[in-house]
Amino acid sequence: MAESLIDRIPKDVIALCDRLAEKGKRGWVVGGCVRDLLAGREVSDWDIATDALPAEVQKIFSRVIPTGIQHGTVTVVHKGKNYEVTTLRGETTYSDGRHPDAVHFTDDITRDLARRDFTFNAIAIDPMSGHVIDPFDGRKDLQNKLLRAVGVAEERFNEDGLRVLRAARFRATLDVELEEETKKAIPRTLDTFRKVSAERVRDEWVKSMKAKRPSRAFDVMRESGILAITCPELLEGVGMEQNKWHAFDVWKHGMECMDACAGDPILRIAALLHDVGKPRTRALSPKTNDYTFYDHEQIGAEIAQPIATRLKFSNDERARIVDLVRFHLFHYTDEWNDATVRRWMRRVGTDRIEDLYLLNDADVRAKGRDCSADLES
């Protein structure tokens, strides 16, 4: 096993550790790259931990960028690629709920791993020997598809508020389940989560959208109370029954639509929000004795606008999300002629048409029933 792991570590990464060894220092491959390596997934970024101090790392390598030197991290540029090299460290308190107030350097790799968030992110490999350092049984949790906090979950989450959102995201992107104590700790640490910036929340949403089923992340957010802080508007659809053409409530339909929606993360966020206006427009029709949601797409766009603004999406991203919510409800029928099509294209904009086709297809498939005759929602 060790030999095969070494074979899969890029030669340039091993060369960096060789260089450290030439100067009497050690280097380990650590973090998410080790997790993905052990899981057989493609690794995009390689991180190295070392017992060399930041000033020593700067002397050992010819091209170094002091990207986070106050916390022991520098970026080594090697053959045109960037590699983060971080000095082994311990940490003090986290007053701001995101960053340690101070760090102290150490030469103990196990102590460094103990400060990390989840067990399968707290594994190191010595690329010289192939030895795997796994003090918290992260490999076992990875094999069992279990996300477990390192040490006491409540302490880890109170150190860094973003970790609860990362837990939700990992459930989707890594297709794992939350260990029970780790799951229970999330609602108890939401005061720390409230300190996380909107930009960080947005980034985690976008990363979650890259999963096969991002709904796995949003279900954790809903159940734990995270979503009540970041986007309470979505919770209005939980348990809200729809009309006879829908098998799911508004919340579940949104989750199914998001999962079914092909395309990039921003398109999927529009799918998540496409029916956010339904709870505020639902009415019971005395004629059909069924629910209607007239103008929910317009009300939804009015709701989506401040959500996208609050989460710091760019102007272009915000406009795209809001437009897709506003125009998602369309039905091409035999009554449409060329003039009708041209009017529709002018109204929605030619740059939105492909997105709207994808969103509409996902919307229909997410109803959970045969809805070919449904012309309303």
Protein Blocks (a to p, Z undefined) as FASTA:
>chain_A
ZZmmmmmpcfklmmmmmmmmmnopacddehjllmmmmnopacfbdcdddfbdfklmmmmp
mbdcdfblmnopacddeehiacdddddddddddfkopacfbdcddfbfklmmmmpmbfkl
mcccdfknopacdfkommmmmmnopacdehjfklmmmmpmmlmmmmmmmmmmnopaddfk
lmmmmmmmmmmmmmpcfklmmmmmmmmmmpmblmlmmmmmmmnommmmmmmmlmmmgopa
cdfkbcbdfklmmmmmmmmmgcdfklmmmmmmmmmmmmmmgccdfklopacdehklmmmm
mmmmmmmmmnopafklmmmmmmmmmmmpccddfklcfklmmmmmmmnopklmmmmmmmmm
mmmmmnopacklpckZZ
